[in-house]
Amino acid sequence: MIDTSILEFAKAKKYMPGGVNSPVRSFKGINGDPLFISRAKGSKLYDVDNNEYIDFCLSWGVHILGHAPQSVLKAVEDALWNGTSFGMPTPGETELAKLISEIVPSIEQVRLVNSGTEAVMSAVRLARAFTGKKKIIKFDGGYHGHVDHLLVSAGSGLATLGISSTPGVPEEFVQQTISLPFNDELQVFEAFAKYKDEIAAIIVEPVPANMGVVLPKEGFLQFLRNITKQYNSLLIFDEVITGFRPKIGGAQSYFGITPDITTLGKIIGGGFPIGAYGANKEIMRLIAPEGNVYQAGTLSGNPIAVTAGIASLKRLETPLFYETLNHKSRDFIFWLKEITKNKGIVINSFQSMFTIFFNENEIHNFEDVKKSDLARFELFFKKSVNKGLLFSPSQFEANFISAAHLPEDLNKTLDIVFQIVKTF
C-alpha cells in the first residue's frame, strides 16, 4: 500500500528545511515520518490517504471547539467577502479587544499581534521599559516562543529535538535571562536576593504545557506574585496555551492570581494566526503611539483572524460550555489513569489538558520530565497512530480534549490505550 505522507514528506524536504515549517511537526523526536493532513472536522483529522485519527493534538491546543466549527466557519465566510487585510483599523479589532478585556482579569487594554511568540517578545520589552530593568526570570522547560533571550533551557520543540540552546543568539542576550527550576521557591528567592533591583519580570506558564503538563505546587504562583511585588518587578503570565482553556478567564481566573501582563494566543483566533498581550492602562500606555515602546505589525488585528476569534470566544461564553468540557475531561482522565496504573506511566492533567509521561515518578519540574522513557513513548505513539489515535508527537508536549470529542471518541481511545499498555 502506498503511504502518500511519505511521498509528500520527501517532496517537502526539497523545498523546506527538514520538510516542515515548525520543527516538532517533523516527528523527528519519535524517529518517524510526519502525517500529511488533507482535512479535519470535529474531533477527527484525515491524512492524504484518507486515514482517520481521533485528534488530541488539536493544532497544539488551538481547537477547543474542535476542527472547523460551523459558527466560526460561517463568520469567516461572511467576513471574507469584505476583504482579507486593510492595513487600517476595523470595528472588529475593538470588539475582540473589548471581549478579552472583559474576560481576562489582568487586562484593561490589549494589543493584538500575529502569534504567541510576538506577544511574548512584546510583553518582555514592555516589562523592561516599565521597570527600567533588564533581567528576566523564566523556568527550565518553559517555552515562550522562539524569542532570542528566552531560548534558554526551553521545552517544547527544543526538548523534543534535544537542543538546549540555539546558535544565532548572542551570548549578551541570554546573559540577561535567568532560568530556574519550576516549583522551586528557594531558587527564585535566591535569584532576587542576588540581583535585587535588576530583575524586570518573571515570565511563567501558570501551568507549563511545553514540557508536558506540569502543575504548580500549592502556593507557588502566589509566591511569584508576592516576590515580584516585593522587588518592584512584574509578573508575566504566558497564557498562550492556558488562556481560555480551563475556564473563561484562563489559568489566572482558575487560580485567583492576577499577573501584571498576560500573553495570549491559539484559542483567541479560532484556528487563525493571532496573539495578544495586555495589562492595566498604566502599563499599556507605554506602547506606541501613546508611548515610546515600539511594536507594530501589518497583519496585526487581521479582520479574518479577528472575526474567527470573536465567534470562538462567544461560543466559550455560552452557559455550561466549560462545565461540559471539564466534566467529560475529568471522566476520561480518571479512566486513563486507571488503565495505565502500575505501568510506569504518570498522567498529569489540568482540566482538558493532559500528558502521558512514561515515567516511574511524580512530575514537578523539567528535570523530572527529562527522566521519562522516550523509547517507550515512541513505541506508544507509533502504536496509537497505527490504531487511529493522534496524540502530540512529543513526550514534552500537552494533549487536549475539545468540545467536539464525543463519548464514543473517548471510549474508543480508552479501549485502544488499554490494548497498547497491557503489552508493556
TAVENDA-V132615 format. One record per pair of residues at least 4 apart in sequence whose C-alpha atoms are under 8 Angstrom apart, sorted by the first residue. I is the first residue (numbers start at 0). J is the second residue. Records with the same first field share a line. If there is no record, write none. Layout:
I: J + J
This chain:
2: 6 + 48
3: 7 + 47 + 48
4: 8 + 32 + 33 + 34 + 35 + 46 + 47 + 48
5: 9 + 32 + 33 + 34
6: 10
7: 11 + 35
8: 12 + 18 + 32 + 33 + 35
9: 13 + 18
10: 14 + 18
11: 15 + 17 + 18 + 19
12: 16 + 17 + 18 + 19
13: 18
14: 18
15: 19 + 20
16: 20
17: 22 + 25
18: 25
19: 24 + 25
20: 24
21: 25
22: 156
23: 27 + 28 + 155 + 156 + 159 + 160 + 392 + 393
24: 33 + 392
25: 31 + 32 + 33
26: 30 + 31 + 32 + 33 + 392 + 393
27: 31 + 32 + 160
28: 159 + 160 + 392 + 393
29: 373 + 376 + 377 + 380 + 392 + 393
30: 377
34: 46
35: 46 + 47
36: 44 + 45 + 46 + 47
37: 45 + 46 + 47 + 49
38: 44 + 45 + 46
39: 43 + 44 + 45 + 66 + 67
40: 44 + 65 + 66 + 67 + 68
41: 64 + 65 + 66 + 67 + 68 + 403 + 404
42: 53 + 54 + 55 + 65 + 66 + 401 + 403 + 404 + 405 + 408
43: 51 + 52 + 53 + 54 + 66
44: 51 + 52 + 53 + 54
45: 49 + 50 + 51 + 52
46: 50 + 51
50: 387
51: 387
52: 384 + 387 + 388 + 389
53: 387 + 388 + 389 + 408 + 412
54: 388 + 389 + 390
55: 388 + 389 + 390 + 391 + 398 + 399 + 400
56: 60 + 389 + 390 + 391 + 397 + 398 + 399
57: 61 + 62 + 63 + 65 + 66 + 398 + 399 + 401
58: 62
59: 391 + 397 + 398 + 399
60: 240 + 265 + 266 + 398 + 399
61: 265 + 266 + 269 + 270
62: 66 + 265 + 266 + 269 + 270 + 401
63: 244 + 266 + 399 + 400 + 401 + 402
64: 68 + 311 + 401 + 402 + 403
65: 401 + 402 + 403 + 404
66: 403
67: 71 + 72
68: 72
69: 73
70: 74 + 310 + 311
71: 75 + 269 + 307 + 310 + 311
72: 76 + 307
73: 77
74: 78 + 306 + 307 + 310
75: 79 + 303 + 306 + 307
76: 80
77: 81
78: 82 + 83 + 302 + 303 + 306
79: 83 + 303
83: 301 + 302 + 303
84: 298 + 301 + 302 + 303
85: 301
86: 297 + 298
88: 92
89: 93 + 302
90: 94
91: 95 + 302 + 305 + 306
92: 96 + 111 + 300 + 302 + 305
93: 97
94: 98 + 309
95: 99 + 305 + 308 + 309
96: 100 + 108 + 109 + 110 + 111
97: 101
98: 102 + 309 + 312
99: 103 + 106 + 109
100: 104 + 106 + 107 + 108 + 109
101: 106 + 107
102: 247 + 248
103: 247 + 248 + 249 + 251 + 252
104: 248 + 251 + 252 + 257
105: 257 + 258 + 259 + 260 + 261 + 277 + 278 + 279
106: 260 + 261 + 277 + 278 + 279
107: 277 + 278 + 279 + 280
108: 277 + 278 + 279 + 280 + 283
109: 275 + 276 + 277 + 278 + 283
110: 275 + 276 + 277
111: 273 + 274 + 275 + 276 + 299 + 300
112: 117 + 118 + 273 + 274 + 275 + 276 + 296 + 298 + 299 + 300
113: 117 + 118 + 272 + 273 + 274 + 275 + 296 + 298 + 299 + 300
114: 118 + 264 + 265 + 272 + 273 + 274 + 275
115: 119 + 143 + 144 + 239 + 262 + 263 + 264 + 265 + 273 + 274 + 275
116: 120 + 143 + 144 + 145 + 146 + 274
117: 121 + 144 + 274
118: 122 + 262 + 263 + 264 + 274 + 275 + 276
119: 123 + 143 + 144 + 146 + 237 + 262 + 276
120: 124 + 146
121: 125 + 276 + 294
122: 126 + 235 + 260 + 261 + 262 + 276
123: 127 + 200
124: 128 + 292
125: 129 + 282 + 285 + 286 + 292
126: 130 + 199 + 200 + 233
127: 131 + 132 + 133 + 199 + 200
128: 132 + 285 + 292
129: 282 + 285
130: 199 + 231 + 232 + 233
131: 199
132: 196 + 197 + 198 + 199
133: 175 + 197 + 198 + 199
134: 175 + 176 + 177 + 197 + 198 + 199 + 200
135: 175 + 176 + 177 + 198 + 199 + 200 + 201 + 202
136: 176 + 177 + 178 + 179 + 198 + 200 + 201 + 202
137: 141 + 149 + 176 + 177 + 178 + 179 + 201 + 202 + 203
138: 152 + 178 + 179 + 180 + 181 + 202 + 203
139: 151 + 152 + 153 + 154 + 178 + 179 + 180 + 181 + 364 + 365
140: 152 + 153 + 154 + 155 + 158 + 209 + 210 + 364 + 365
141: 152 + 153 + 154 + 155 + 203 + 204 + 207 + 208 + 209 + 210
142: 149 + 150 + 153 + 154 + 155 + 209 + 210
143: 149 + 150 + 153 + 237
144: 149 + 150
145: 149 + 150
146: 150
147: 168 + 172 + 173
148: 168 + 172 + 173 + 175 + 176
149: 153 + 173 + 176
150: 164 + 165
151: 163 + 164 + 173 + 176 + 178
152: 163 + 164 + 178
153: 157 + 158 + 163 + 164
154: 158 + 159 + 209 + 210 + 395
155: 159 + 209 + 210 + 395 + 396
156: 160 + 395
157: 161 + 162 + 163 + 164
158: 162 + 163 + 210 + 395
159: 393 + 394 + 395
168: 172 + 173
169: 173
170: 174
171: 175
172: 176
179: 183 + 186 + 187
180: 186 + 364 + 365 + 366
181: 215 + 363 + 364 + 365
182: 215 + 216 + 219 + 363 + 364
183: 187 + 219
184: 188 + 219 + 222
185: 189
186: 190
187: 191
188: 192 + 226
189: 193
190: 194 + 195
191: 195 + 198 + 230
194: 198
195: 230
196: 230 + 231
198: 232
199: 232 + 233
200: 227 + 232 + 233 + 234 + 235
201: 223 + 227 + 232 + 233 + 234 + 235
202: 234 + 235 + 236 + 237
203: 207 + 235 + 236 + 237
204: 208 + 236 + 237 + 238 + 241
205: 215 + 220 + 236 + 237 + 238 + 241 + 250 + 251
206: 212 + 213 + 214 + 215 + 241 + 250 + 349
207: 211 + 212 + 213 + 214
208: 212 + 213 + 240 + 395 + 396 + 397
209: 395 + 396 + 397
210: 365 + 368 + 394 + 395 + 396 + 397
211: 353 + 354 + 356 + 368 + 394 + 395 + 396 + 397
212: 347 + 348 + 349 + 352 + 353 + 354 + 396 + 397
213: 347 + 348 + 362 + 363 + 364
214: 347 + 348 + 349 + 363
215: 219 + 220 + 363
216: 363
218: 222
219: 223
220: 224 + 256
221: 225 + 256
222: 226
223: 227 + 234
224: 228 + 234 + 256 + 257 + 258
225: 229
226: 230
227: 231 + 232 + 233 + 234
228: 232 + 233
233: 258 + 259 + 260
234: 258 + 259 + 260
235: 258 + 259 + 260 + 261 + 262
236: 251 + 258 + 259 + 260 + 261 + 262
237: 261 + 262 + 263
238: 242 + 249 + 250 + 261 + 262 + 263 + 264
239: 262 + 263 + 264 + 265 + 274
240: 244 + 263 + 264 + 265 + 266
241: 245 + 249 + 250
242: 247 + 248 + 249 + 250 + 263 + 264 + 266
243: 247 + 248 + 249 + 250 + 266 + 315
244: 249 + 250 + 266 + 350 + 351
245: 249 + 250 + 253 + 321 + 325 + 349 + 350 + 351
246: 250 + 252 + 253 + 321
247: 252 + 315 + 316 + 321
248: 252 + 253
249: 253
250: 254
251: 255 + 256 + 257 + 258
252: 256 + 257
259: 278 + 279
260: 276 + 277 + 278 + 279
261: 276 + 277 + 278
262: 274 + 275 + 276 + 277
263: 267 + 274 + 275 + 276
264: 268 + 273 + 274 + 275
265: 269 + 270 + 271 + 272 + 273 + 274
266: 270 + 308 + 311
267: 273 + 274 + 307 + 308 + 309 + 311 + 312
268: 272 + 273 + 274 + 304 + 305 + 307 + 308 + 309 + 311
269: 304 + 307 + 308 + 310 + 311
270: 304 + 307
271: 303 + 304 + 307
272: 304
273: 299 + 300 + 304
277: 283
278: 282 + 283
279: 283
280: 284
281: 285
284: 289 + 290
285: 289 + 290 + 291 + 292
286: 290 + 291 + 292 + 293 + 294
287: 291 + 292 + 293 + 294
288: 293
295: 299
300: 304 + 305
301: 305
302: 306
303: 307
304: 308
305: 309
306: 310
307: 311
308: 312
309: 313
310: 314
311: 315
312: 316
313: 317
314: 320
315: 320 + 321
316: 320
319: 323
320: 324
321: 325
322: 326
323: 327
324: 328 + 351 + 400 + 401 + 402
325: 329 + 350 + 351
326: 330
327: 331
328: 332 + 350 + 351 + 400
329: 333 + 350 + 351
330: 334
331: 335 + 409 + 410 + 413
332: 336 + 346 + 348 + 353
333: 337
334: 338 + 413
335: 339 + 346 + 413
336: 340 + 345 + 346
338: 413 + 416 + 417 + 420
339: 343 + 344 + 345 + 417 + 420
340: 344
342: 420 + 423
343: 357 + 358 + 359
344: 355 + 356 + 357 + 358 + 359
345: 355 + 356 + 357 + 358 + 359 + 360 + 361 + 362
346: 353 + 354 + 355 + 356
347: 353 + 354 + 355 + 356 + 362
348: 352 + 353 + 354
349: 353
351: 399 + 400 + 401
352: 397 + 398 + 399 + 400
353: 397 + 398 + 399
354: 394 + 396 + 397 + 398
355: 394
356: 368 + 371 + 376 + 394
357: 371 + 372 + 373 + 375 + 376
358: 368 + 370 + 371 + 372
359: 371
360: 367
361: 367
362: 367 + 368
363: 367 + 368
364: 368
365: 369
366: 370
367: 371
368: 395
371: 394
372: 376
373: 377 + 394
374: 378
375: 379
376: 380 + 394
377: 381
378: 382
379: 383 + 419 + 420
380: 384 + 389 + 390 + 392
381: 385
382: 386 + 419
383: 387 + 388 + 389 + 390 + 415 + 416 + 419
384: 388 + 389 + 390
386: 415
388: 412
390: 398
391: 396 + 397 + 398
392: 396
400: 404
404: 408 + 409
405: 409
406: 410
407: 411
408: 412
409: 413
410: 414
411: 415
412: 416
413: 417
414: 418
415: 419
416: 420
417: 421
418: 422
419: 423
